[in-house]
Amino acid sequence: MQESRHRDEIRRIGVEIADFGSRITFATGSDGSGQPEQVRHVRFERPPTPDEVIDRLGGLYADLGAPMLRSVGVAVWGSVDSLRGMVIDARFGAEWTDYPFAQRLSERLGAPIYLISGVSAAACAETLVGAGVGRSPLLFVHLGRSVASSLVVNGQPLVGAAGREGRLGHWQTGVETPRCVCGSYGHLEPLVSAQSLVRLAIGAAADNDDALAAIHRVTGVRAEALTAPQVVTLAAGGIQPLRELVDHALLALSSALANLIVTIDPAMILIGGPLALADDRYYIWLREAVAVRLSGIADTPMIGPAKAEPRGALVGALTLQPR
């Protein structure tokens, strides 16, 4: 009797795959609220093959007693083709090329699979249980190691012709920037990603004693432990080189957002990733910068931090259902 009840209650599985497959979070949920009921973490010593990932997920599913599943959402931090159910990110390794991951996982778990990028999953989480409930279209901008975006309309992410999320990090800013990972200059990512903001702040502090002392104060003399929210807090606290750095980043970001606003007319813009936890002044400055660019052209939509972070992708994987 107890086993039967357990089989009925667990209706969904959400999976988050990060670090090229070497870090996996496996969660169960049943009521559609997006709040995981059970969470398991798996780590591989090296990036695994897709077969190894499926075997490990199959084992976790078996540990639950192989319940009847409504759906399985898989959020991958990397490039995916949601339409074909494949991971198309070369950094995962050659074994993933043309591998029908969603199909094979569906066969193993006996349930429909929704394969989606981590950014799009986090975006959908905001429209379902986060800060963007009832807002459509919603533009979600993830500022993490890289910069990516997703546009969600009526609870579903728009998928491009190549099945990918928006690669906003390669937006041409028209201003001087460090070199992008793609090898080009002038792109958004080297200025505004959380990782870039930290790297640039540490570089600025190397030439400014006040900035270096401030960073050492908040990190316990471990500059390598600096976070993007801490950079914003120090900038707001009057550390001039860091304020100039944040202002320069926001100038570029506000330009991109203003152009997207007049193009797609989003009801709301949410910022995900580490900067979702930044001081409110980051968002005040960003809204002001966007408003200046839109003056006489369009109204500035609501712009604010995502609320489902740092579990946004996992929450999205749990709440989304296959189309």
C-alpha positions in Angstrom: 0.0 0.0 0.0 2.8 2.4 0.9 4.7 1.7 -2.3 1.5 2.3 -4.4 0.9 5.7 -2.7 4.6 6.6 -3.3 4.2 5.8 -7.0 1.2 8.0 -7.3 2.6 11.0 -5.4 5.9 11.5 -7.3 4.9 12.8 -10.7 7.8 14.8 -12.0 11.6 14.7 -12.2 13.8 17.7 -12.8 17.4 17.4 -13.8 20.0 20.2 -14.0 23.3 19.4 -15.8 26.3 21.7 -15.4 30.0 21.8 -15.9 29.8 19.9 -19.2 27.9 17.0 -17.5 30.2 16.5 -14.6 27.8 18.1 -12.1 24.2 16.9 -12.0 21.3 17.8 -9.7 18.3 15.4 -9.6 15.1 16.5 -8.0 11.6 15.2 -7.6 8.3 17.1 -7.2 4.7 16.4 -7.5 2.5 19.5 -7.0 3.7 21.8 -9.8 4.9 24.4 -7.3 8.5 24.1 -8.5 9.7 23.3 -5.0 11.8 20.2 -5.0 10.8 17.5 -2.6 13.9 15.4 -2.8 17.3 16.5 -4.2 20.3 14.4 -5.1 23.7 15.6 -6.3 26.0 13.6 -8.6 29.5 14.5 -9.5 31.8 12.9 -12.1 35.6 13.3 -11.9 35.6 14.1 -15.6 33.0 15.1 -18.2 30.9 12.0 -18.7 29.6 10.5 -21.9 25.8 10.7 -22.5 25.5 7.0 -21.8 27.1 7.5 -18.4 24.7 10.3 -17.6 21.7 8.3 -18.6 22.9 5.3 -16.6 23.4 7.4 -13.5 19.9 9.1 -13.9 18.4 5.7 -14.5 19.9 4.5 -11.2 18.6 7.5 -9.3 15.1 6.8 -10.8 15.3 3.2 -9.7 16.3 4.3 -6.2 12.9 6.1 -6.0 11.1 2.9 -6.7 10.6 3.6 -10.4 7.4 5.7 -9.9 5.0 6.6 -12.6 6.2 9.9 -14.1 4.2 12.7 -15.7 7.3 14.3 -17.2 11.1 14.8 -16.9 12.6 18.2 -17.5 16.3 18.4 -18.2 18.0 21.8 -18.0 21.5 21.9 -19.5 24.0 24.7 -18.9 25.3 24.7 -22.4 24.0 24.8 -26.0 21.1 22.5 -26.7 18.8 21.9 -29.6 15.4 21.5 -27.9 13.7 20.6 -31.1 15.9 17.6 -31.7 16.5 16.8 -28.0 20.3 17.0 -28.3 23.1 18.7 -26.6 25.1 20.6 -29.3 27.8 22.0 -27.1 31.2 20.8 -28.3 32.7 21.4 -24.8 30.7 18.3 -23.6 32.9 16.1 -25.8 32.7 14.2 -29.1 30.4 11.5 -27.7 27.6 14.0 -27.4 27.6 14.9 -31.1 24.4 13.9 -32.8 23.5 11.8 -29.7 19.6 11.6 -29.3 19.8 12.3 -25.6 16.2 13.1 -24.9 15.0 10.0 -26.9 17.4 7.7 -25.0 16.6 9.1 -21.6 12.9 8.8 -22.4 13.3 5.2 -23.2 15.2 4.6 -20.0 12.7 6.4 -17.7 9.5 5.7 -19.6 8.4 9.3 -19.7 8.4 12.3 -22.0 11.5 14.4 -21.8 11.7 18.2 -22.1 15.4 19.1 -22.9 16.0 22.8 -22.5 18.9 25.1 -21.8 19.6 26.2 -18.2 18.9 29.8 -19.1 15.5 29.1 -20.7 14.6 26.8 -17.8 15.4 29.5 -15.3 13.4 32.0 -17.4 10.4 29.8 -17.4 10.7 29.3 -13.7 10.2 33.0 -13.2 7.0 33.1 -15.2 5.6 30.1 -13.3 6.6 30.6 -9.7 9.1 33.5 -9.6 9.1 37.3 -10.1 7.5 37.2 -13.6 4.2 35.3 -12.9 1.6 36.7 -15.2 4.1 38.7 -17.3 4.3 38.0 -21.0 6.5 38.4 -22.9 9.2 38.1 -20.3 12.8 38.8 -21.3 15.2 36.9 -19.0 18.9 37.9 -19.1 21.4 35.6 -17.4 24.6 37.2 -16.2 26.8 34.4 -15.1 30.0 33.0 -16.5 28.6 34.0 -19.8 25.7 36.2 -21.0 22.6 34.6 -22.5 18.9 35.4 -22.8 15.5 33.8 -23.2 12.2 35.3 -24.2 9.2 33.5 -22.6 5.7 34.0 -24.1 2.7 32.6 -22.2 5.0 30.4 -20.1 6.9 28.9 -23.0 10.4 29.9 -24.2 10.7 30.9 -27.8 13.1 28.6 -29.5 15.0 29.8 -32.5 15.5 28.1 -35.9 18.7 26.4 -34.6 16.9 25.4 -31.3 19.1 27.7 -29.2 18.6 30.3 -26.5 19.6 34.0 -27.2 23.3 34.5 -27.3 23.1 38.0 -26.0 26.8 37.9 -24.9 27.8 38.5 -28.5 25.8 41.6 -28.9 27.9 44.4 -30.5 28.1 47.2 -27.9 29.8 49.8 -30.0 32.2 50.5 -27.1 35.7 49.3 -26.2 35.6 46.0 -24.4 38.1 43.3 -23.5 38.4 40.3 -25.9 35.4 38.0 -26.0 35.8 34.2 -25.7 34.9 34.0 -29.4 38.0 36.1 -30.2 36.2 39.3 -31.2 36.1 42.7 -29.5 33.2 45.0 -28.6 30.9 42.2 -27.4 28.6 42.5 -24.3 29.8 39.5 -22.4 33.4 40.7 -21.5 31.8 43.7 -19.8 28.6 42.7 -18.1 28.8 39.0 -17.1 29.3 38.3 -13.4 32.6 36.6 -14.1 33.9 39.5 -16.2 32.8 42.1 -13.6 34.8 40.3 -11.0 37.8 39.9 -13.2 37.8 43.6 -14.2 37.3 44.7 -10.6 40.4 42.8 -9.5 42.3 44.3 -12.4 41.2 47.8 -11.5 42.1 47.2 -7.9 45.7 46.4 -8.9 46.2 50.0 -9.7 44.2 51.6 -6.9 45.1 51.1 -3.2 41.6 52.1 -1.9 39.9 49.6 -4.2 42.3 46.8 -3.3 41.9 47.5 0.4 38.1 47.4 0.0 38.2 44.1 -1.8 40.5 42.6 0.8 38.1 43.8 3.5 35.1 42.0 2.1 36.9 38.9 1.0 39.2 38.4 4.0 42.3 39.3 1.9 41.2 36.7 -0.7 40.6 38.7 -3.8 40.0 35.5 -5.8 36.9 35.0 -3.7 35.3 38.3 -4.8 31.7 38.0 -6.1 29.8 40.2 -8.5 27.3 41.3 -5.9 30.2 42.4 -3.7 31.6 44.5 -6.6 28.2 46.3 -6.8 28.1 46.9 -3.0 31.6 48.4 -3.1 30.7 50.5 -6.0 27.6 51.8 -4.2 29.8 52.4 -1.2 31.9 55.0 -3.0 34.9 53.0 -4.3 35.3 55.1 -7.4 37.2 52.7 -9.7 34.6 50.1 -9.1 31.7 52.5 -9.6 33.2 53.6 -12.9 33.5 49.9 -13.9 29.9 49.2 -13.0 28.7 52.3 -14.8 30.6 51.3 -17.9 29.1 47.8 -17.8 25.6 49.2 -17.3 26.0 51.6 -20.2 26.6 48.7 -22.5 23.8 46.6 -21.0 21.3 49.4 -21.1 22.0 50.0 -24.7 21.3 46.3 -25.6 18.2 46.2 -23.4 16.8 49.5 -24.9 17.2 48.1 -28.4 15.5 44.8 -27.4 12.6 46.8 -25.7 11.8 48.7 -28.8 12.0 45.4 -30.8 10.1 42.9 -28.8 8.2 45.1 -26.3 8.6 42.9 -23.2 6.3 43.3 -20.2 9.2 42.7 -17.9 13.0 42.1 -17.8 14.6 39.9 -15.2 18.3 39.5 -14.5 19.4 36.0 -13.4 22.7 34.6 -12.3 24.8 35.9 -9.4 23.7 39.5 -10.0 20.2 38.6 -9.1 21.5 38.9 -5.6 23.1 42.3 -6.1 22.3 45.4 -4.1 19.1 47.1 -5.2 21.2 50.1 -6.5 22.4 47.9 -9.4 18.8 47.8 -10.6 18.1 51.5 -9.9 21.2 52.4 -12.0 20.2 50.0 -14.8 16.6 51.3 -14.9 17.8 54.8 -15.0 20.3 54.1 -17.8 17.6 52.3 -19.9 15.1 55.1 -19.3 17.5 57.7 -20.6 18.0 55.7 -23.8 14.2 55.2 -24.2 13.3 58.9 -23.5 10.7 60.0 -26.0 10.6 56.5 -27.7 9.1 54.0 -25.3 8.2 53.4 -21.7 10.7 51.4 -19.6 9.2 48.1 -18.5 9.8 46.6 -15.1 13.4 45.6 -14.6 14.5 43.6 -11.6 16.2 40.6 -10.2 15.0 37.0 -10.7 13.5 35.5 -7.6 14.0 31.7 -8.2 17.8 32.0 -8.3 20.0 30.2 -7.6 17.7 27.2 -8.2 16.0 28.7 -11.2 17.1 26.1 -13.8 16.1 23.2 -11.5 12.7 24.8 -10.7 12.1 25.3 -14.4 13.0 21.7 -15.2 10.5 20.5 -12.5 7.6 22.7 -13.7 7.9 22.6 -17.5 6.1 19.9 -19.4 6.9 18.6 -22.9 5.0 20.2 -25.8 
